[in-house]
Amino acid sequence: MRQTITGGRQAIQRYYLYGDAHSDVELDFLHVEPIRDRSGAHDWIIRPHAHPDHVQILFIAQGGGWLRVEDREFEIPAPSLMVIPAAMVHEIRFEPGTDGHVITAAAGYVTMVSQGDTRLIEAVRHPGTYALSDTDIRADGVRDAFDWLHREFVWSAPGRKPAIMAQLLRILVALLRLRSEDAARREDAGADRDYALFSRYRELLELNFRQEKGMDFYASGLGVTPPRLNAACKVKAGRTASDMLHERLVIEAKRYLLYTEMTVAEIGHDIGFDDPAYFSRFFSRRTGEAPGAYRLSARKNRSGA
């Protein structure tokens, strides 16, 4: 069965299977075929279309290409698993000779096979490609599940439907685990980016804290926005970028108060406060003591020690 929707100059084709203009009883729940059977016949180019109520899961054993789903593009590595959710307009350009299998499954059938596990259902609701190299999921195990599923699909042996469900469940679990590993890698990469930004901010802060008090200066120097800089500082230090600047100013002021005979006004001026009264208020607000009181108590404690 084929439906069309018109958008712009071209109609987006809606197929159960790409290029098929008729329905089939098997499509009530599942269809499995080698990628080459359909893609090879179309010069390895699958033009924009959608499957109204069916999801697709592909195993790419060899070859590759790229996938576009709505406004997102994905590289297709090999070996990998690929997911195309129901009703999403997509197109694929395979490398000629790409080898693997494609499953087209009714969304309701996937829900039934998932046995109420919402994580498995969620795994087919997001488009993506997931490389099998350098993961805990063995490519030969995934290939075995697809091969077995395809054999059961084309045979009419006893126990066929339970066997199909069992192999599809294996594939859904593999997909879920790949998505989990991918999310963990992205989280680690995000943490690494936060640490790198946090470290660069500390270096820039050390060079400029006396002269520059505005976060726009630091964020611009690091090539990020002030909110992004704050987010990295909160993740790595539990404080905002402004808090870190203020703490650095207080540390420097305390050093001068304890180890030099400079006046409070001179200390304030040295670390960038032209107004002595404003510096005193800043110091008191951050420490709970006026600069002069801190000097007396700190020196007393130091001499007593």
TORRO-956417 format. One line per field, with one value per residue (C-alpha): x, y, z; chain; residue number from 1. Coordinates in nm, 2 decimals, m for minus. Layout:
<dopas>
px: (X	...);
py: (Y	...);
pz: (Z	...);
c: (A	...);
k: (NUM	...);
</dopas>
This chain:
<dopas>
px: (0.00	0.12	0.01	0.13	0.14	0.22	0.47	0.65	0.70	0.72	0.50	0.65	0.58	0.45	0.51	0.50	0.80	0.99	0.87	0.58	0.24	0.05	0.00	0.08	m0.06	0.29	0.32	0.06	0.36	0.70	0.91	1.28	1.50	1.87	1.95	2.07	1.73	1.56	1.84	2.04	1.74	1.72	2.09	2.15	1.95	1.64	1.46	1.26	0.96	0.81	0.65	0.32	0.31	0.62	0.97	1.29	1.60	1.89	2.21	2.50	2.75	2.97	2.96	2.80	2.67	2.46	2.11	1.89	1.58	1.37	1.64	1.91	2.20	2.39	2.69	2.64	2.95	3.00	2.93	2.64	2.27	2.05	1.70	1.43	1.12	0.77	0.62	0.96	1.05	1.39	1.63	1.94	2.23	2.42	2.76	2.72	2.74	2.64	2.56	2.31	1.95	1.65	1.36	1.03	0.81	0.47	0.51	0.25	0.43	0.75	0.56	0.42	0.77	0.91	0.70	0.62	0.98	0.95	1.33	1.31	1.01	1.19	1.50	1.31	1.15	1.48	1.66	2.03	2.32	2.52	2.86	2.93	3.31	3.47	3.15	3.04	2.80	2.95	2.88	2.87	2.60	2.39	2.45	2.34	2.01	1.94	2.03	1.82	1.53	1.55	1.55	1.24	1.07	1.11	1.04	0.71	0.85	0.67	0.72	0.80	0.62	0.78	1.12	1.07	0.97	1.27	1.52	1.36	1.38	1.76	1.80	1.60	1.81	2.13	1.99	1.91	2.26	2.42	2.21	2.31	2.68	2.64	2.48	2.75	3.02	2.84	2.82	3.19	3.27	3.05	3.24	3.57	3.45	3.35	3.68	3.87	3.67	3.70	4.08	4.11	3.90	4.12	4.42	4.26	4.13	4.48	4.62	4.34	4.15	4.31	4.20	3.89	3.58	3.31	3.21	3.16	3.54	3.62	3.34	3.45	3.81	3.71	3.48	3.17	2.87	2.86	2.58	2.80	3.10	2.89	2.75	3.11	3.22	2.91	2.98	3.35	3.36	3.01	3.03	2.96	3.24	3.17	3.20	3.54	3.65	3.54	3.72	4.04	4.02	3.96	4.26	4.48	4.35	4.41	4.77	4.84	4.67	4.86	5.21	5.25	5.21	5.01	4.71	4.36	4.32	4.65	4.55	4.21	4.37	4.62	4.35	4.14	3.91	3.95	3.70	3.84	3.50	3.36	3.66	3.60	3.23	3.32	3.57	3.34	3.05	3.27	3.45	3.23	3.51	3.63	3.98	4.15	3.98	4.09	4.45	4.45	4.29	4.50	4.83	4.74	4.65	4.97	5.19	5.01	5.08);
py: (0.00	0.35	0.69	1.03	1.37	1.68	1.93	2.19	2.07	1.70	1.45	1.25	0.89	0.68	0.31	0.00	m0.11	0.13	0.11	m0.14	m0.02	m0.31	m0.46	m0.80	m1.00	m1.04	m0.66	m0.67	m0.73	m0.78	m0.80	m0.89	m0.89	m0.83	m0.47	m0.54	m0.68	m0.34	m0.09	m0.25	m0.23	0.14	0.22	0.21	0.53	0.53	0.86	1.05	0.86	0.74	0.43	0.55	0.28	0.08	0.12	0.00	m0.16	m0.22	m0.42	m0.29	m0.57	m0.42	m0.09	0.21	0.55	0.82	0.85	1.16	1.16	1.47	1.75	1.53	1.35	1.04	0.87	0.49	0.30	m0.08	m0.29	m0.10	m0.09	0.18	0.29	0.47	0.55	0.52	0.81	1.00	1.11	0.96	0.90	0.67	0.67	0.34	0.27	0.03	m0.33	m0.26	m0.58	m0.65	m0.68	m0.45	m0.52	m0.34	m0.40	m0.26	m0.03	m0.23	m0.55	m0.40	m0.30	m0.65	m0.81	m0.57	m0.73	m0.40	m0.29	0.08	0.11	m0.12	0.07	0.40	0.26	0.26	0.60	0.79	0.78	0.70	0.48	0.29	0.15	m0.20	m0.16	m0.08	m0.18	m0.46	m0.58	m0.84	m0.78	m1.15	m1.20	m0.92	m1.08	m1.41	m1.27	m1.10	m1.41	m1.63	m1.39	m1.38	m1.76	m1.78	m1.52	m1.70	m2.05	m2.19	m2.42	m2.51	m2.25	m1.98	m1.69	m1.74	m1.78	m1.45	m1.28	m1.42	m1.30	m0.96	m0.93	m1.01	m0.73	m0.48	m0.56	m0.51	m0.18	m0.07	m0.15	0.03	0.34	0.32	0.29	0.58	0.80	0.72	0.81	1.14	1.21	1.14	1.36	1.64	1.60	1.62	1.94	2.09	2.01	2.16	2.48	2.50	2.46	2.72	2.96	2.92	3.00	3.31	3.41	3.39	3.62	3.88	3.88	4.21	4.40	4.22	4.17	4.10	3.75	3.87	3.93	3.57	3.40	3.59	3.50	3.13	3.14	3.05	3.23	3.33	3.07	2.80	2.91	2.91	2.56	2.42	2.58	2.45	2.10	2.09	2.32	2.36	2.74	3.00	3.16	3.49	3.31	3.18	3.53	3.67	3.39	3.46	3.83	3.75	3.51	3.77	4.04	3.81	3.75	4.12	4.18	3.90	3.94	4.31	4.65	4.79	4.99	4.86	5.12	5.02	4.65	4.73	4.93	4.66	4.40	4.63	4.83	5.20	5.28	5.17	5.18	4.94	4.71	4.70	4.62	4.35	4.19	4.20	4.05	3.76	3.69	3.83	4.06	4.40	4.40	4.56	4.32	4.02	4.15	4.17	3.83	3.65	3.79	3.71	3.35	3.32	3.45	3.24	2.93);
pz: (0.00	m0.08	0.04	m0.06	0.11	m0.09	0.05	m0.17	m0.53	m0.46	m0.29	0.00	m0.06	0.23	0.18	0.40	0.20	m0.02	m0.38	m0.31	m0.42	m0.27	0.08	0.21	0.50	0.65	0.67	0.95	1.18	1.01	0.70	0.67	0.36	0.26	0.20	m0.16	m0.26	m0.26	m0.24	m0.52	m0.75	m0.69	m0.75	m0.37	m0.33	m0.12	m0.19	0.07	0.20	0.53	0.68	0.85	1.13	1.09	1.23	1.05	1.20	0.98	1.03	0.82	0.79	0.51	0.32	0.46	0.34	0.50	0.64	0.66	0.89	0.88	0.93	1.08	0.90	1.01	0.88	0.84	0.95	0.92	1.11	1.27	1.37	1.22	1.34	1.15	1.36	1.23	1.03	0.99	0.64	0.56	0.27	0.25	0.01	0.05	m0.08	m0.37	m0.26	0.10	0.28	0.56	0.65	0.70	0.93	0.88	1.18	1.29	1.59	1.78	1.71	1.85	2.16	2.20	2.15	2.41	2.68	2.85	2.87	2.79	2.73	2.44	2.29	2.34	2.16	1.83	1.87	1.80	1.47	1.47	1.36	1.62	1.53	1.66	1.67	2.01	2.20	2.43	2.16	1.93	1.56	1.49	1.75	1.59	1.25	1.38	1.52	1.18	0.98	1.21	1.19	0.81	0.79	1.01	0.81	0.48	0.62	0.74	1.01	1.34	1.60	1.34	1.51	1.86	1.70	1.51	1.83	2.01	1.75	1.73	2.10	2.08	1.83	2.04	2.35	2.14	2.02	2.37	2.50	2.20	2.28	2.65	2.56	2.31	2.58	2.83	2.57	2.51	2.88	2.92	2.63	2.78	3.11	2.93	2.76	3.09	3.24	2.95	2.96	3.34	3.32	3.05	3.26	3.56	3.35	3.20	3.54	3.69	3.42	3.44	3.77	3.88	3.58	3.45	3.66	3.40	3.28	2.93	2.90	3.01	2.81	2.50	2.55	2.58	2.28	2.48	2.63	3.00	3.07	2.91	3.12	3.44	3.36	3.33	3.65	3.84	3.71	3.80	4.10	4.23	4.19	3.93	3.72	3.91	4.25	4.14	4.04	4.37	4.56	4.38	4.46	4.83	4.84	4.69	4.93	5.23	5.12	5.11	5.44	5.61	5.46	5.37	5.53	5.24	5.34	5.27	5.00	4.84	4.84	4.69	4.42	4.34	4.28	4.07	4.32	4.27	4.55	4.89	5.05	4.78	4.83	5.21	5.15	4.90	5.13	5.43	5.24	5.12	5.45	5.73	5.85	5.75	5.59	5.90	6.14	5.93	5.93	6.31	6.37	6.10	6.23	6.58	6.49	6.29	6.57	6.83	6.62);
c: (A	A	A	A	A	A	A	A	A	A	A	A	A	A	A	A	A	A	A	A	A	A	A	A	A	A	A	A	A	A	A	A	A	A	A	A	A	A	A	A	A	A	A	A	A	A	A	A	A	A	A	A	A	A	A	A	A	A	A	A	A	A	A	A	A	A	A	A	A	A	A	A	A	A	A	A	A	A	A	A	A	A	A	A	A	A	A	A	A	A	A	A	A	A	A	A	A	A	A	A	A	A	A	A	A	A	A	A	A	A	A	A	A	A	A	A	A	A	A	A	A	A	A	A	A	A	A	A	A	A	A	A	A	A	A	A	A	A	A	A	A	A	A	A	A	A	A	A	A	A	A	A	A	A	A	A	A	A	A	A	A	A	A	A	A	A	A	A	A	A	A	A	A	A	A	A	A	A	A	A	A	A	A	A	A	A	A	A	A	A	A	A	A	A	A	A	A	A	A	A	A	A	A	A	A	A	A	A	A	A	A	A	A	A	A	A	A	A	A	A	A	A	A	A	A	A	A	A	A	A	A	A	A	A	A	A	A	A	A	A	A	A	A	A	A	A	A	A	A	A	A	A	A	A	A	A	A	A	A	A	A	A	A	A	A	A	A	A	A	A	A	A	A	A	A	A	A	A	A	A	A	A	A	A	A	A	A	A	A	A	A	A	A	A	A	A	A	A	A	A	A	A	A	A	A);
k: (1	2	3	4	5	6	7	8	9	10	11	12	13	14	15	16	17	18	19	20	21	22	23	24	25	26	27	28	29	30	31	32	33	34	35	36	37	38	39	40	41	42	43	44	45	46	47	48	49	50	51	52	53	54	55	56	57	58	59	60	61	62	63	64	65	66	67	68	69	70	71	72	73	74	75	76	77	78	79	80	81	82	83	84	85	86	87	88	89	90	91	92	93	94	95	96	97	98	99	100	101	102	103	104	105	106	107	108	109	110	111	112	113	114	115	116	117	118	119	120	121	122	123	124	125	126	127	128	129	130	131	132	133	134	135	136	137	138	139	140	141	142	143	144	145	146	147	148	149	150	151	152	153	154	155	156	157	158	159	160	161	162	163	164	165	166	167	168	169	170	171	172	173	174	175	176	177	178	179	180	181	182	183	184	185	186	187	188	189	190	191	192	193	194	195	196	197	198	199	200	201	202	203	204	205	206	207	208	209	210	211	212	213	214	215	216	217	218	219	220	221	222	223	224	225	226	227	228	229	230	231	232	233	234	235	236	237	238	239	240	241	242	243	244	245	246	247	248	249	250	251	252	253	254	255	256	257	258	259	260	261	262	263	264	265	266	267	268	269	270	271	272	273	274	275	276	277	278	279	280	281	282	283	284	285	286	287	288	289	290	291	292	293	294	295	296	297	298	299	300	301	302	303	304	305);
</dopas>
